[in-house]
Amino acid sequence: MDHVSRIMIGTCALLLVVAARAAGQASRDREGVRRAVLDYVEGFYEGDTSKLVRSVHPDVHKFGFWVPRDSTGYVGEAMPWADFLSYARRIREQGTQARPTAPKDIAVFEVLDQTASAMLGAWWGTDHLLLARYDGRWMIRMVLWQSPPRATRQ
């Protein structure tokens, strides 16, 4: 085998190792994003503030559209970080946790090295989530949600 062939084989082997490591990291990142979204929904469902602290950045921006019982149209409402925690505490204190069969439908759309996007189907509706990596941990930074569309609520 000549010198050029050995270099080409060595280069190919190195590229395979790098590609395998990148694929493994991508898989871990997708799982990290999925875990952050699962902690978020379970934090609300179970009233577990530790899951919210682990998965949601304190500078989160959450805004949603829902239809009050006495209204025919959507209203918009922001939920600041402090409200995440007080809502979860109320769930825990009042014993009003979601049923074990409540939906937790998670779709991870894109995972880059620093940002990611996902969607969650929960009992309250659909959340569109943007996440960022902080010190190696995926955390939710932005949430835009809405209650189920009118056609599905009847």
N, C-alpha and C positions, 0 to 999 in steps of 0.2 A: 504494500500500500504506500502510495507516495505521500509526500508532505501535505499537499493541498487536500487530498482526500481525508487525511486524519483531521485537519483543521475543520473541514466541512462536517464531518461526523461529530466532532467535539462541539461545534457550534449548534448543530441540530439537537444534540443531547441537552445542552445548556438551555436552549429555547424550550424544550419539553418540560424541563424542571421548573423553569420560570412560569410557564403557562399553567402547570399543575398547581403551583403555589397560588397563583392569581385566582384560579378557579376555586380553590379551597377558601381563600379569603372572601371571595364574592359570596360563597355559600354561607359563611359565618356572618357576613354583613346582612344578607337577606334575613337570616334567622334573628339577628339582633334587632332589625327593624320590626319584624313580626312580633318579637317578644315585647318591644316597647309598646306597640299598639295593643297587644293582649293585656299588658300590665295596666294600660290606660283604661280599657273597658272594664277589666276586673276591679280596678280601683274604685270605679263608680258603682259597679254592680254589687260589690261586697262591702263597700264603705271602708276600703283599706287605703288609708292615706300613704302608707309606705310604698305601695305600688305606684301611686301618682307621683310621689317625690322621685322615685327611681326612673320614671318614664317621661315626665313632662318637665320641660325647662321652666324655671320661675318667670322668665320673660315671655311666656306663651301668649299668643293672641288667639282667642276663640270667639267666634261669632256664629250665630245660628238663626234660622228662620223657622218659626213654628206657628201653629194656629191655636189661639186660646179657645176654650170651650164656648165662650159667648161671642165669638167672632166668626166672620166669614173669610177673612183674609189673613195672610201671614203677617207676623210682626217680627222684627229683628231684635236680637238681644246679644250683648257681649257677656262673656264670662271671664272675669279676671282670675289670676292664679289663686288669690285668697278664697274665691268662691269655689274653686275645685275642692279645696281642703274642707271648707265648711259644709259643702254638700255631702262629701263622703262621710264626714263625722256624723251628720244627721242621719244618714242611711244606717250607719252602725248603731247609733244611740237608739233610734226608733225601731230597729229590727226589721227594716223594710228592704232587705237585700233582694236583688233580682232572683227569679227562680233559676235553678241550675240549667234549665233548658233554654234560657234567654239567648237570643242570637249573638254570635261573636264571629261574624263573617268578615275575614280579613283578606284583602287583596294587596299585595305589594307590587307596585307598578315599576318603579325604577330605583335603583340603588347605585349611586356614584360613590366616590371616595369620601365625600364630606356631606352630601345631601341625599335625601330619599323622599319618595312619595308613596302614599298608601291610601286605602279606603277601608272604612269599617261600616258594616251593617250591624246596628244595635237595636234594642227595643225602642229607643227614642227616635230612630231614623238613620240617616246616612251621614257619616263624617268623612270629609276629605282632609287628609293630614299631610303636613310637610314636616320632615324631621331633619335634624343635623347631628353630626357626631361631635361630642365634647369629651375630650380626654379618653377617646376610644369607646365611648358609650353613646348609643343612639337615643336621642331625646326628641320629643314632639315640641315643635316651635309654633306651628300654626294649625288651626282647625277651622274649617268652614263646614257647617252642617245644616241640615234641614230635617224637619219631621217628615214622616211618610207623606208622599203626595196625596192630595185629596181623593183621587180615584181609588187608591188602595185602602183608604180609611173607612169607607162606607160599609 
